[in-house]
Amino acid sequence: MSAYARTHLRTPRAARRLGAATALSVLAVFATACSSSETTPAAPAPAGDRISMSDQWIKAADSGMSAAFGHLRNTGDEPVTLVAATSPASDRVEIHEVVPDSTGAKTMRPKEGGITIPAHGEVTLKPGAEHLMFMDLKQPLRTGAETSLTLTFSDGSSTVVSAQVRDFAGGNENYAPGAENPTHGG
């Protein structure tokens, strides 16, 4: 024991103070060491940065409705859900699916919840299956032309792709939501 400690720590109260101060110092060093070794995982990139679309195309149409197709690829470690789409060629774009109705005929309807692209996976939008439906075209979509398509994901991010207009006869599905559009050629 040092000369200082022998003369100043003779009382139990002084010894407790020194013990408490030493304990606090050790805790502070321990807390600092623990917190500096922990790392916070990086937040995933926005979905719009992880999704790409390839072989995208839009069915040629003079008016009314059309549809967009292609391959959506997710390069991220988490699934991504496509929840909306827009295009300057149409008043609105809806996410649709084609399913058999009670008679076995194909029925097209809006897809609830969007389209989920699995982590490191792909989803194909194709005629007779999931696709992006252009409702109320603003102008004719002519073969060979291109138009942009903005894809919006559940995290609020988006990506813009350009799609070529192509000829396609269509799947002749029924449109489920109402009699105003009883058939669909895309």
LONUVO-745646 format. One line per 8 residues: for each residue x, y, z of C-alpha. Coordinates in pm, 1 decimal. Example, Ala and Ser with C-alpha at 12.3 -4.5 7.8 and 13.67 -1.06 7.14 Angstrom:
2
1230.0,-450.0,780.0  1367.0,-106.0,714.0
//
This chain:
186
0.0,0.0,0.0  135.6,342.8,-85.3  215.1,609.2,172.5  -80.8,814.8,45.4  -319.0,522.8,84.6  -187.4,446.3,436.1  -250.8,799.4,557.8  -569.8,889.6,367.3
-755.8,560.3,347.1  -755.2,471.0,711.1  -1128.8,524.1,742.3  -1380.0,276.1,597.5  -1558.9,565.2,423.0  -1247.2,667.8,229.2  -1181.5,306.5,131.1  -1540.3,273.4,-1.1
-1497.2,591.9,-208.5  -1177.5,459.4,-362.0  -1341.5,120.9,-426.7  -1645.1,285.5,-587.4  -1428.2,511.2,-804.6  -1221.0,214.0,-915.9  -1534.6,11.3,-997.7  -1680.5,297.4,-1203.3
-1355.3,333.0,-1395.6  -1350.6,-39.1,-1475.4  -1717.2,-31.0,-1587.4  -1654.5,269.0,-1811.8  -1360.3,95.3,-1980.5  -1560.6,-228.8,-2015.2  -1864.1,-50.5,-2164.4  -1647.1,137.0,-2412.2
-1466.8,-181.3,-2515.7  -1793.7,-369.3,-2567.6  -1965.5,-95.7,-2763.4  -1673.2,-40.3,-2998.2  -1656.0,-408.7,-3091.9  -2025.6,-430.3,-3183.4  -2117.8,-340.4,-3538.8  -2457.8,-237.5,-3662.1
-2563.1,-430.6,-3971.3  -2588.5,-212.5,-4279.9  -2939.7,-136.5,-4399.1  -3026.3,-310.1,-4726.4  -3014.8,-101.2,-5041.6  -3352.0,36.6,-5155.9  -3554.2,-220.3,-5350.0  -3538.4,0.9,-5659.5
-3159.9,-47.3,-5661.7  -3185.8,-426.1,-5625.8  -3443.5,-495.7,-5898.2  -3376.0,-502.9,-6270.9  -3608.8,-583.1,-6557.5  -3497.6,-756.9,-6875.0  -3668.0,-858.6,-7200.1  -3946.7,-610.8,-7117.9
-4208.6,-535.6,-7380.7  -4558.5,-394.3,-7416.9  -4838.0,-528.1,-7635.7  -4919.9,-299.4,-7932.1  -5268.6,-145.3,-7908.5  -5462.5,139.4,-8070.1  -5668.6,229.2,-7761.5  -5820.7,91.0,-7443.6
-5590.1,-153.0,-7266.5  -5251.8,-312.2,-7315.4  -5004.5,-503.4,-7099.0  -4632.9,-512.0,-7014.1  -4424.2,-824.4,-6970.1  -4063.2,-916.1,-6888.0  -3830.9,-1068.8,-6627.8  -3790.8,-904.0,-6285.6
-3463.8,-998.9,-6110.7  -3379.7,-933.3,-5744.7  -3005.2,-917.1,-5668.8  -3063.0,-854.6,-5295.9  -3064.4,-1079.5,-4990.1  -3428.9,-1000.1,-4903.8  -3752.4,-1052.9,-5103.0  -3892.4,-740.0,-5271.0
-4259.0,-668.6,-5348.6  -4364.5,-472.2,-5656.5  -4674.1,-278.6,-5544.2  -4742.1,-29.9,-5826.2  -4641.7,87.5,-6171.3  -4698.5,396.6,-6386.6  -4635.9,493.4,-6747.2  -4686.4,810.9,-6947.8
-4864.9,594.4,-7207.8  -5159.2,515.7,-6979.1  -5384.2,684.3,-6723.1  -5311.5,398.6,-6484.0  -5119.4,73.1,-6467.4  -5241.6,-214.9,-6252.6  -5069.7,-533.6,-6140.0  -5278.1,-824.2,-6273.9
-5286.1,-1200.2,-6265.5  -5472.7,-1455.6,-6477.1  -5646.5,-1740.2,-6296.6  -5902.3,-2002.8,-6397.5  -6260.4,-1921.1,-6299.1  -6522.8,-2175.4,-6186.1  -6587.2,-2280.3,-6548.5  -6217.2,-2323.1,-6628.7
-6198.7,-2009.5,-6843.7  -5909.9,-1772.1,-6783.1  -6002.6,-1465.4,-6580.1  -5780.0,-1162.5,-6542.5  -5800.7,-965.1,-6218.8  -5595.7,-717.6,-6012.3  -5342.1,-904.9,-5800.9  -5383.2,-834.2,-5430.5
-5060.2,-753.6,-5247.0  -4846.6,-704.7,-5557.0  -4578.1,-935.0,-5692.4  -4300.9,-1061.5,-5464.5  -3961.2,-1119.7,-5622.8  -3762.0,-1363.3,-5404.5  -3411.6,-1287.2,-5278.0  -3159.8,-1364.1,-5554.4
-3457.1,-1475.1,-5765.2  -3664.3,-1386.0,-6065.4  -4031.1,-1349.9,-6156.6  -4149.6,-1360.1,-6516.1  -4438.1,-1137.9,-6620.9  -4599.7,-1306.1,-6920.9  -4923.7,-1327.7,-7117.1  -5176.9,-1549.6,-6943.3
-5010.0,-1499.5,-6603.2  -4889.1,-1206.0,-6390.4  -4843.7,-884.7,-6590.8  -4872.4,-505.9,-6574.0  -5202.0,-390.4,-6721.1  -5218.3,-52.9,-6896.5  -5568.5,90.1,-6846.6  -5710.3,376.3,-7057.4
-5426.3,430.2,-7304.0  -5355.8,797.9,-7373.1  -5236.0,727.4,-7727.7  -5182.2,428.7,-7957.0  -4889.9,200.6,-7876.3  -4729.2,128.2,-8214.9  -4500.3,-165.3,-8286.4  -4134.0,-66.6,-8254.5
-4198.9,237.1,-8031.8  -4067.3,252.9,-7674.7  -4223.0,385.8,-7356.8  -4104.5,416.5,-6999.3  -4242.9,225.3,-6707.1  -4185.2,321.6,-6341.9  -4192.0,28.2,-6099.8  -4263.2,110.2,-5733.6
-4180.8,-124.6,-5445.2  -4316.5,-174.8,-5093.1  -4030.0,25.7,-4937.4  -4134.3,332.6,-5142.9  -3837.0,315.4,-5379.7  -3875.3,284.7,-5755.9  -3689.1,216.2,-6077.1  -3760.0,325.4,-6434.5
-3725.8,94.8,-6734.2  -3793.5,141.8,-7103.1  -4002.4,-117.5,-7286.7  -4043.2,-180.1,-7657.3  -4391.4,-213.3,-7809.3  -4447.3,-546.4,-7990.7  -4729.5,-719.8,-8178.0  -4906.4,-990.8,-7980.7
-5248.9,-1149.3,-8038.2  -5322.7,-1198.7,-7668.2  -5467.2,-1462.9,-7444.2  -5835.6,-1363.0,-7469.6  -5892.1,-1375.7,-7093.5  -6206.8,-1244.1,-6926.9  -6168.8,-936.6,-6710.6  -6318.2,-1006.5,-6365.5
-6378.5,-663.4,-6202.6  -6674.8,-552.5,-6415.5  -6876.7,-560.6,-6734.1  -6724.3,-235.5,-6861.9  -6417.2,-431.6,-6982.5  -6554.3,-783.3,-7034.9  -6260.9,-922.3,-7236.3  -5893.5,-858.0,-7256.8
-5654.0,-927.5,-7538.0  -5328.6,-905.8,-7336.4
//
